[in-house]
């Protein structure tokens, strides 16, 4: 019985964290006030994959070129496939320092 409680607590905490970061869109939106699906995918992947190892950086902290270099190094560590890599890069580039606003 103690083993079940011992395992249930981390599982419930993990579920709560996943729900808190899952579908809410706190990031930038596409013109017209709605987030695009590719932006949503890139933002979601950025929040889930990158935050699993370290704190997230605001996309505005770096230029698009800087983000490209960071992702070249970090995508393999985050186990991003090619389409996931492109989605995260598109999200970060669209919201990078110096990127045109909506």
PLY file of the C-alpha trace (Angstrom):
ply
format ascii 1.0
element vertex 102
property float x
property float y
property float z
element edge 101
property int vertex1
property int vertex2
end_header
0.00 0.00 0.00
2.84 2.42 0.83
4.44 1.64 -2.53
1.28 2.64 -4.38
1.08 5.95 -2.51
4.80 6.51 -3.06
4.33 6.09 -6.82
1.00 7.91 -7.02
2.27 11.23 -5.66
4.92 11.82 -8.38
2.44 10.66 -11.03
-0.17 13.15 -9.87
2.38 15.96 -9.69
3.53 15.12 -13.22
-0.04 15.11 -14.46
-0.71 18.49 -12.85
2.40 19.98 -14.48
1.47 18.52 -17.87
-2.03 19.96 -17.63
-0.70 23.35 -16.61
1.66 23.55 -19.60
-0.37 21.58 -22.12
-2.87 23.46 -24.23
-2.93 27.01 -22.92
-1.42 29.47 -25.36
0.48 32.15 -23.49
2.75 32.92 -26.40
2.41 35.32 -29.29
-0.51 34.95 -31.65
-0.91 35.18 -35.37
-2.42 38.29 -36.97
-6.08 38.54 -36.08
-5.53 37.42 -32.49
-5.52 33.63 -32.94
-2.43 31.49 -32.70
-1.55 29.60 -35.86
-1.39 25.82 -35.61
2.31 25.71 -36.55
3.02 28.38 -33.93
1.03 26.31 -31.41
3.00 23.17 -32.28
6.34 24.94 -32.06
5.40 26.66 -28.79
4.10 23.40 -27.32
7.24 21.51 -28.30
9.43 24.30 -26.96
7.59 24.26 -23.63
7.55 20.49 -23.24
10.84 19.31 -24.71
13.14 22.19 -23.79
11.71 22.81 -20.33
12.19 19.17 -19.43
15.92 19.89 -18.99
16.27 23.61 -18.24
14.42 26.90 -17.83
12.84 28.35 -20.93
14.23 31.50 -22.46
11.93 34.19 -23.78
12.08 33.95 -27.59
12.74 37.73 -27.66
16.06 37.18 -25.85
17.80 36.02 -29.04
17.77 36.78 -32.73
16.47 34.27 -35.28
20.07 33.45 -36.28
20.99 32.86 -32.64
18.01 30.52 -32.21
19.02 28.63 -35.36
22.48 27.98 -33.89
21.05 27.01 -30.49
18.64 24.51 -32.08
21.37 22.96 -34.22
23.13 22.06 -30.99
20.11 21.30 -28.79
17.61 19.54 -31.09
19.43 16.19 -30.89
19.50 16.46 -27.09
15.75 17.14 -27.07
15.16 14.20 -29.43
13.43 16.46 -31.96
12.82 14.92 -35.37
13.15 17.10 -38.48
9.53 18.34 -38.47
9.62 19.10 -34.74
12.92 20.93 -35.17
11.39 23.06 -37.94
8.27 23.80 -35.87
10.30 24.96 -32.86
12.63 26.99 -35.07
9.66 28.63 -36.83
8.09 29.54 -33.47
11.30 30.93 -32.01
12.23 32.79 -35.22
8.79 34.37 -35.53
9.06 35.63 -31.97
12.79 36.38 -31.89
14.47 39.69 -31.13
14.04 41.95 -34.14
11.26 39.85 -35.70
8.42 41.90 -37.20
5.36 42.09 -34.94
1.81 41.07 -35.88
0 1
1 2
2 3
3 4
4 5
5 6
6 7
7 8
8 9
9 10
10 11
11 12
12 13
13 14
14 15
15 16
16 17
17 18
18 19
19 20
20 21
21 22
22 23
23 24
24 25
25 26
26 27
27 28
28 29
29 30
30 31
31 32
32 33
33 34
34 35
35 36
36 37
37 38
38 39
39 40
40 41
41 42
42 43
43 44
44 45
45 46
46 47
47 48
48 49
49 50
50 51
51 52
52 53
53 54
54 55
55 56
56 57
57 58
58 59
59 60
60 61
61 62
62 63
63 64
64 65
65 66
66 67
67 68
68 69
69 70
70 71
71 72
72 73
73 74
74 75
75 76
76 77
77 78
78 79
79 80
80 81
81 82
82 83
83 84
84 85
85 86
86 87
87 88
88 89
89 90
90 91
91 92
92 93
93 94
94 95
95 96
96 97
97 98
98 99
99 100
100 101
